[in-house]
């Protein structure tokens, strides 16, 4: 496995790194993560196709780009991968509304299931998809030993539209899934949040998809404001500091849900992931040091299967973490780098949702407000 990295920044392309014996014509997968308006202006697909004529080229918009141990905006980070012993197969699914998410998951499973399938890496439209339903239907159709990871495309803090493309310039309403096949592929993953919970768990009594109307016998927004106290004056922006922890059942592991918007008239809150009726929720609050420590823990978990440093790490972190951490955002990338060491190539982006198992024994799920890391090497 060999890699080559380049970046588009300040209106020019620049090489960042290149592995020994890398041959561009032998690259079989290219990941390009870029700021949405930059992608619309540059239209990088043809440039990348000319460089890597035999690769599947995946392009998506972001809420920030991760490379060289730091976080960037307004750039496109390109990582070309030359697998020596791993087969790559990629498919693209069209989606026009979140109601199609379940069938999209089934189409991914049908298109990629096959002998020696080891991993599926998903990049999805972040505005039109129900990520929870997408992953649940995919999990139902594939072997539990197959690693599923990835993220939902972002659009900065604008939340206007997100773009995804496979072997084309990216556009709205696309889900791309990359299947990796072969006995020589080694994989790791880690996902951590680092938020502090406070207050009791309460049951969701009225919701529709990702809109929460009632918790217990109270309107969701009224209860939320009661817990926020003085911070309620800063809504909706202050919501990023106070996400929700959610368990679908009493036996489920908790996942974090980011608040995207509030409706004062309906007393409701809309989240970046499903909150089913009957699920259990708990308020959470930001702790900067714990958020950064969580990134280190995710990195530590992701390298457990490896005797030496993994060759490539793909970091997908939540836009909510970036907005909360502000000038300290790079510290979570630096924390991951310190754990993985200098030999691992790092790429990644800030997302509208992270896709990964919560722990080594869990099925994949959709997360918000986490740092999620996928690590790869070939024997």
LINDA-V362775 format. One record per pair of residues at least 12 apart in sequence whose ideal C-beta (glycine too) atoms are under 8 Angstrom apart, sorted by sequence separation. I is the first residue (numbers start at 1). J is the second residue. If there is no record, write none. Layout:
i={I | I}
j={J | J}
This chain:
i={5 | 32 | 45 | 65 | 108 | 122 | 164 | 203 | 205 | 244 | 245 | 259 | 260 | 354 | 355 | 4 | 5 | 135 | 202 | 203 | 243 | 244 | 258 | 259 | 333 | 353 | 354 | 3 | 4 | 45 | 93 | 108 | 202 | 228 | 243 | 257 | 258 | 299 | 353 | 354 | 356 | 3 | 4 | 44 | 93 | 227 | 243 | 244 | 257 | 258 | 317 | 353 | 3 | 32 | 91 | 243 | 257 | 354 | 356 | 2 | 91 | 153 | 242 | 354 | 355 | 2 | 4 | 30 | 120 | 224 | 240 | 255 | 257 | 315 | 354 | 356 | 2 | 3 | 239 | 240 | 2 | 4 | 39 | 91 | 239 | 2 | 91 | 131 | 202 | 315 | 30 | 39 | 89 | 120 | 295 | 4 | 89 | 129 | 236 | 239 | 313 | 257 | 27 | 30 | 32 | 34 | 36 | 55 | 89 | 104 | 117 | 236 | 8 | 28 | 29 | 30 | 32 | 33 | 34 | 35 | 36 | 55 | 117 | 120 | 122 | 124 | 126 | 236 | 24 | 25 | 27 | 28 | 29 | 30 | 31 | 32 | 33 | 34 | 35 | 119 | 120 | 122 | 123 | 124 | 125 | 126 | 235 | 244 | 246 | 313 | 24 | 25 | 26 | 27 | 28 | 30 | 32 | 34 | 52 | 101 | 102 | 105 | 109 | 113 | 118 | 119 | 120 | 121 | 122 | 123 | 124 | 125 | 126 | 127 | 199 | 248 | 254 | 256 | 322 | 25 | 29 | 33 | 51 | 87 | 95 | 101 | 105 | 109 | 113 | 117 | 118 | 119 | 120 | 121 | 122 | 124 | 126 | 198 | 246 | 321 | 8 | 35 | 48 | 95 | 98 | 101 | 104 | 105 | 108 | 119 | 120 | 123 | 239 | 248 | 249 | 250 | 291 | 310 | 34 | 97 | 98 | 99 | 101 | 102 | 105 | 106 | 109 | 110 | 244 | 248 | 249 | 309 | 313 | 315 | 317 | 319 | 344 | 33 | 44 | 56 | 58 | 86 | 96 | 98 | 101 | 102 | 105 | 106 | 109 | 127 | 247 | 309 | 311 | 312 | 313 | 315 | 316 | 318 | 319 | 33 | 56 | 95 | 101 | 104 | 105 | 109 | 246 | 247 | 291 | 292 | 311 | 312 | 313 | 314 | 315 | 316 | 317 | 318 | 319 | 8 | 13 | 42 | 44 | 56 | 95 | 102 | 103 | 105 | 127 | 246 | 247 | 291 | 309 | 310 | 311 | 313 | 314 | 315 | 316 | 317 | 318 | 98 | 102 | 105 | 106 | 127 | 246 | 308 | 309 | 312 | 313 | 316 | 318 | 336 | 340 | 8 | 38 | 101 | 105 | 126 | 245 | 288 | 292 | 299 | 303 | 318 | 37 | 38 | 39 | 125 | 244 | 245 | 288 | 295 | 299 | 303 | 317 | 336 | 35 | 38 | 125 | 224 | 244 | 245 | 286 | 294 | 295 | 298 | 299 | 302 | 316 | 35 | 125 | 244 | 245 | 292 | 296 | 300 | 316 | 332 | 35 | 124 | 147 | 149 | 244 | 288 | 292 | 295 | 296 | 299 | 316 | 34 | 35 | 123 | 134 | 221 | 242 | 243 | 291 | 295 | 299 | 34 | 147 | 221 | 242 | 293 | 296 | 33 | 34 | 221 | 242 | 292 | 296 | 32 | 33 | 128 | 241 | 242 | 32 | 127 | 128 | 222 | 224 | 241 | 32 | 129 | 201 | 221 | 240 | 31 | 32 | 125 | 220 | 221 | 30 | 31 | 125 | 195 | 197 | 219 | 220 | 221 | 320 | 321 | 30 | 125 | 219 | 220 | 318 | 320 | 321 | 30 | 31 | 124 | 125 | 195 | 210 | 318 | 321 | 16 | 29 | 30 | 124 | 318 | 16 | 29 | 123 | 124 | 318 | 27 | 28 | 122 | 123 | 213 | 317 | 318 | 27 | 28 | 29 | 122 | 123 | 213 | 317 | 27 | 28 | 122 | 123 | 213 | 316 | 317 | 24 | 26 | 121 | 122 | 212 | 227 | 304 | 315 | 316 | 120 | 121 | 211 | 212 | 315 | 316 | 22 | 120 | 211 | 212 | 301 | 315 | 316 | 23 | 29 | 120 | 121 | 211 | 212 | 224 | 301 | 314 | 7 | 22 | 28 | 119 | 120 | 210 | 211 | 258 | 313 | 314 | 29 | 119 | 195 | 210 | 258 | 313 | 314 | 5 | 117 | 118 | 210 | 258 | 313 | 314 | 9 | 19 | 60 | 117 | 118 | 193 | 210 | 212 | 312 | 313 | 117 | 118 | 210 | 211 | 312 | 7 | 9 | 58 | 112 | 114 | 116 | 209 | 210 | 310 | 311 | 312 | 9 | 111 | 115 | 116 | 119 | 215 | 310 | 311 | 8 | 9 | 108 | 112 | 114 | 116 | 118 | 310 | 311 | 7 | 8 | 111 | 119 | 207 | 7 | 108 | 118 | 207 | 212 | 306 | 308 | 7 | 8 | 207 | 305 | 7 | 104 | 204 | 206 | 302 | 306 | 5 | 6 | 92 | 204 | 205 | 298 | 301 | 302 | 303 | 5 | 92 | 204 | 298 | 302 | 5 | 92 | 204 | 298 | 299 | 4 | 5 | 91 | 92 | 203 | 204 | 298 | 3 | 4 | 90 | 203 | 204 | 294 | 295 | 3 | 90 | 96 | 203 | 204 | 243 | 294 | 3 | 4 | 95 | 202 | 203 | 2 | 3 | 94 | 95 | 130 | 201 | 202 | 1 | 2 | 94 | 95 | 130 | 201 | 202 | 240 | 272 | 273 | 1 | 93 | 201 | 272 | 1 | 2 | 92 | 93 | 200 | 1 | 73 | 92 | 93 | 199 | 240 | 241 | 92 | 93 | 198 | 199 | 240 | 1 | 91 | 197 | 198 | 90 | 91 | 197 | 198 | 90 | 197 | 198 | 90 | 91 | 196 | 89 | 90 | 195 | 196 | 64 | 88 | 89 | 195 | 196 | 62 | 63 | 88 | 195 | 196 | 61 | 62 | 63 | 64 | 88 | 89 | 195 | 274 | 60 | 61 | 63 | 87 | 88 | 194 | 273 | 61 | 62 | 63 | 86 | 87 | 196 | 273 | 86 | 87 | 195 | 273 | 86 | 194 | 195 | 272 | 83 | 85 | 194 | 271 | 85 | 86 | 193 | 194 | 83 | 85 | 86 | 194 | 84 | 85 | 194 | 61 | 159 | 193 | 194 | 60 | 61 | 83 | 192 | 60 | 61 | 192 | 194 | 255 | 59 | 60 | 59 | 60 | 192 | 253 | 58 | 59 | 192 | 253 | 58 | 59 | 190 | 191 | 57 | 58 | 190 | 57 | 61 | 190 | 192 | 253 | 56 | 57 | 59 | 60 | 190 | 191 | 255 | 258 | 56 | 59 | 98 | 190 | 255 | 256 | 257 | 258 | 98 | 189 | 190 | 255 | 256 | 257 | 188 | 189 | 255 | 256 | 188 | 256 | 188 | 60 | 188 | 188 | 36 | 49 | 58 | 187 | 188 | 36 | 186 | 36 | 45 | 58 | 152 | 186 | 35 | 36 | 45 | 56 | 188 | 40 | 45 | 36 | 39 | 45 | 186 | 36 | 44 | 243 | 36 | 43 | 243 | 36 | 39 | 39 | 132 | 133 | 131 | 132 | 131 | 130 | 29 | 157 | 156 | 191 | 149 | 151 | 154 | 191 | 150 | 157 | 190 | 191 | 149 | 189 | 191 | 189 | 191 | 193 | 195 | 191 | 193 | 193 | 194 | 192 | 193 | 191 | 192 | 191 | 190 | 191 | 190 | 191 | 189 | 190 | 189 | 188 | 189 | 188 | 189 | 187 | 188 | 187 | 188 | 187 | 162 | 186 | 185 | 186 | 185 | 186 | 121 | 159 | 185 | 186 | 184 | 185 | 154 | 184 | 154 | 180 | 154 | 155 | 151 | 153 | 154 | 152 | 153 | 151 | 152 | 151 | 152 | 151 | 152 | 151 | 152 | 151 | 150 | 149 | 150 | 148 | 149 | 148 | 149 | 148 | 147 | 152 | 149 | 148 | 147 | 144 | 135 | 151 | 131 | 149 | 131 | 139 | 150 | 126 | 127 | 139 | 149 | 126 | 138 | 126 | 147 | 124 | 135 | 135 | 81 | 124 | 135 | 134 | 79 | 122 | 132 | 132 | 131 | 66 | 66 | 71 | 121 | 64 | 119 | 63 | 64 | 71 | 63 | 71 | 70 | 69 | 71 | 70 | 69 | 70 | 64 | 69 | 79 | 66 | 69 | 79 | 77 | 77 | 69 | 68 | 67 | 71 | 66 | 67 | 66 | 67 | 66 | 31 | 65 | 66 | 65 | 66 | 64 | 65 | 63 | 64 | 62 | 63 | 62 | 63 | 60 | 62 | 63 | 86 | 85 | 84 | 85 | 83 | 3 | 3 | 1 | 1 | 33 | 33 | 31 | 33 | 19 | 17 | 5 | 3 | 5 | 1 | 1 | 1}
j={17 | 44 | 57 | 77 | 120 | 134 | 176 | 215 | 217 | 256 | 257 | 271 | 272 | 366 | 367 | 17 | 18 | 148 | 215 | 216 | 256 | 257 | 271 | 272 | 346 | 366 | 367 | 17 | 18 | 59 | 107 | 122 | 216 | 242 | 257 | 271 | 272 | 313 | 367 | 368 | 370 | 18 | 19 | 59 | 108 | 242 | 258 | 259 | 272 | 273 | 332 | 368 | 19 | 48 | 107 | 259 | 273 | 370 | 372 | 19 | 108 | 170 | 259 | 371 | 372 | 20 | 22 | 48 | 138 | 242 | 258 | 273 | 275 | 333 | 372 | 374 | 21 | 22 | 258 | 259 | 22 | 24 | 59 | 111 | 259 | 23 | 112 | 152 | 223 | 336 | 52 | 61 | 111 | 142 | 317 | 27 | 112 | 152 | 259 | 262 | 336 | 281 | 52 | 55 | 57 | 59 | 61 | 80 | 114 | 129 | 142 | 261 | 34 | 54 | 55 | 56 | 58 | 59 | 60 | 61 | 62 | 81 | 143 | 146 | 148 | 150 | 152 | 262 | 51 | 52 | 54 | 55 | 56 | 57 | 58 | 59 | 60 | 61 | 62 | 146 | 147 | 149 | 150 | 151 | 152 | 153 | 262 | 271 | 273 | 340 | 52 | 53 | 54 | 55 | 56 | 58 | 60 | 62 | 80 | 129 | 130 | 133 | 137 | 141 | 146 | 147 | 148 | 149 | 150 | 151 | 152 | 153 | 154 | 155 | 227 | 276 | 282 | 284 | 350 | 54 | 58 | 62 | 80 | 116 | 124 | 130 | 134 | 138 | 142 | 146 | 147 | 148 | 149 | 150 | 151 | 153 | 155 | 227 | 275 | 350 | 38 | 65 | 78 | 125 | 128 | 131 | 134 | 135 | 138 | 149 | 150 | 153 | 269 | 278 | 279 | 280 | 321 | 340 | 65 | 128 | 129 | 130 | 132 | 133 | 136 | 137 | 140 | 141 | 275 | 279 | 280 | 340 | 344 | 346 | 348 | 350 | 375 | 65 | 76 | 88 | 90 | 118 | 128 | 130 | 133 | 134 | 137 | 138 | 141 | 159 | 279 | 341 | 343 | 344 | 345 | 347 | 348 | 350 | 351 | 66 | 89 | 128 | 134 | 137 | 138 | 142 | 279 | 280 | 324 | 325 | 344 | 345 | 346 | 347 | 348 | 349 | 350 | 351 | 352 | 42 | 47 | 76 | 78 | 90 | 129 | 136 | 137 | 139 | 161 | 280 | 281 | 325 | 343 | 344 | 345 | 347 | 348 | 349 | 350 | 351 | 352 | 133 | 137 | 140 | 141 | 162 | 281 | 343 | 344 | 347 | 348 | 351 | 353 | 371 | 375 | 44 | 74 | 137 | 141 | 162 | 281 | 324 | 328 | 335 | 339 | 354 | 74 | 75 | 76 | 162 | 281 | 282 | 325 | 332 | 336 | 340 | 354 | 373 | 73 | 76 | 163 | 262 | 282 | 283 | 324 | 332 | 333 | 336 | 337 | 340 | 354 | 74 | 164 | 283 | 284 | 331 | 335 | 339 | 355 | 371 | 75 | 164 | 187 | 189 | 284 | 328 | 332 | 335 | 336 | 339 | 356 | 75 | 76 | 164 | 175 | 262 | 283 | 284 | 332 | 336 | 340 | 76 | 189 | 263 | 284 | 335 | 338 | 76 | 77 | 264 | 285 | 335 | 339 | 76 | 77 | 172 | 285 | 286 | 77 | 172 | 173 | 267 | 269 | 286 | 78 | 175 | 247 | 267 | 286 | 78 | 79 | 172 | 267 | 268 | 78 | 79 | 173 | 243 | 245 | 267 | 268 | 269 | 368 | 369 | 79 | 174 | 268 | 269 | 367 | 369 | 370 | 80 | 81 | 174 | 175 | 245 | 260 | 368 | 371 | 67 | 80 | 81 | 175 | 369 | 68 | 81 | 175 | 176 | 370 | 80 | 81 | 175 | 176 | 266 | 370 | 371 | 81 | 82 | 83 | 176 | 177 | 267 | 371 | 82 | 83 | 177 | 178 | 268 | 371 | 372 | 80 | 82 | 177 | 178 | 268 | 283 | 360 | 371 | 372 | 177 | 178 | 268 | 269 | 372 | 373 | 80 | 178 | 269 | 270 | 359 | 373 | 374 | 82 | 88 | 179 | 180 | 270 | 271 | 283 | 360 | 373 | 67 | 82 | 88 | 179 | 180 | 270 | 271 | 318 | 373 | 374 | 90 | 180 | 256 | 271 | 319 | 374 | 375 | 67 | 179 | 180 | 272 | 320 | 375 | 376 | 72 | 82 | 123 | 180 | 181 | 256 | 273 | 275 | 375 | 376 | 181 | 182 | 274 | 275 | 376 | 72 | 74 | 123 | 177 | 179 | 181 | 274 | 275 | 375 | 376 | 377 | 75 | 177 | 181 | 182 | 185 | 281 | 376 | 377 | 75 | 76 | 175 | 179 | 181 | 183 | 185 | 377 | 378 | 75 | 76 | 179 | 187 | 275 | 76 | 177 | 187 | 276 | 281 | 375 | 377 | 77 | 78 | 277 | 375 | 78 | 175 | 275 | 277 | 373 | 377 | 77 | 78 | 164 | 276 | 277 | 370 | 373 | 374 | 375 | 78 | 165 | 277 | 371 | 375 | 79 | 166 | 278 | 372 | 373 | 79 | 80 | 166 | 167 | 278 | 279 | 373 | 79 | 80 | 166 | 279 | 280 | 370 | 371 | 80 | 167 | 173 | 280 | 281 | 320 | 371 | 81 | 82 | 173 | 280 | 281 | 81 | 82 | 173 | 174 | 209 | 280 | 281 | 81 | 82 | 174 | 175 | 210 | 281 | 282 | 320 | 352 | 353 | 82 | 174 | 282 | 353 | 83 | 84 | 174 | 175 | 282 | 84 | 156 | 175 | 176 | 282 | 323 | 324 | 176 | 177 | 282 | 283 | 324 | 86 | 176 | 282 | 283 | 176 | 177 | 283 | 284 | 177 | 284 | 285 | 178 | 179 | 284 | 178 | 179 | 284 | 285 | 154 | 178 | 179 | 285 | 286 | 153 | 154 | 179 | 286 | 287 | 153 | 154 | 155 | 156 | 180 | 181 | 287 | 366 | 153 | 154 | 156 | 180 | 181 | 287 | 366 | 155 | 156 | 157 | 180 | 181 | 290 | 367 | 181 | 182 | 290 | 368 | 182 | 290 | 291 | 368 | 180 | 182 | 291 | 368 | 183 | 184 | 291 | 292 | 182 | 184 | 185 | 293 | 184 | 185 | 294 | 162 | 260 | 294 | 295 | 162 | 163 | 185 | 294 | 163 | 164 | 295 | 297 | 358 | 163 | 164 | 164 | 165 | 297 | 358 | 164 | 165 | 298 | 359 | 165 | 166 | 297 | 298 | 165 | 166 | 298 | 166 | 170 | 299 | 301 | 362 | 166 | 167 | 169 | 170 | 300 | 301 | 365 | 368 | 167 | 170 | 209 | 301 | 366 | 367 | 368 | 369 | 210 | 301 | 302 | 367 | 368 | 369 | 301 | 302 | 368 | 369 | 302 | 370 | 303 | 176 | 304 | 305 | 154 | 167 | 176 | 305 | 306 | 155 | 305 | 156 | 165 | 178 | 272 | 306 | 156 | 158 | 167 | 178 | 310 | 163 | 168 | 160 | 163 | 169 | 310 | 161 | 169 | 368 | 162 | 169 | 369 | 163 | 169 | 170 | 273 | 274 | 273 | 274 | 274 | 274 | 178 | 319 | 319 | 354 | 314 | 316 | 319 | 356 | 316 | 323 | 356 | 357 | 316 | 356 | 358 | 357 | 359 | 367 | 369 | 367 | 369 | 370 | 371 | 370 | 371 | 370 | 371 | 371 | 371 | 372 | 372 | 373 | 372 | 373 | 373 | 373 | 374 | 374 | 375 | 374 | 375 | 375 | 376 | 376 | 352 | 376 | 376 | 377 | 377 | 378 | 314 | 352 | 378 | 379 | 378 | 379 | 349 | 379 | 350 | 376 | 351 | 352 | 349 | 351 | 352 | 351 | 352 | 351 | 352 | 352 | 353 | 353 | 354 | 354 | 355 | 355 | 355 | 355 | 356 | 355 | 356 | 356 | 357 | 357 | 357 | 366 | 364 | 364 | 364 | 363 | 355 | 372 | 353 | 372 | 355 | 363 | 374 | 351 | 352 | 364 | 374 | 352 | 364 | 353 | 374 | 353 | 364 | 365 | 312 | 355 | 366 | 366 | 312 | 355 | 365 | 366 | 366 | 315 | 317 | 322 | 374 | 319 | 374 | 319 | 322 | 329 | 322 | 330 | 330 | 330 | 333 | 333 | 333 | 334 | 329 | 334 | 345 | 333 | 337 | 347 | 347 | 349 | 346 | 346 | 346 | 350 | 346 | 347 | 347 | 348 | 348 | 314 | 348 | 349 | 349 | 350 | 349 | 350 | 349 | 350 | 349 | 350 | 350 | 351 | 349 | 351 | 352 | 378 | 378 | 378 | 379 | 378 | 311 | 312 | 311 | 312 | 347 | 348 | 347 | 349 | 345 | 345 | 345 | 345 | 347 | 376 | 377 | 378}
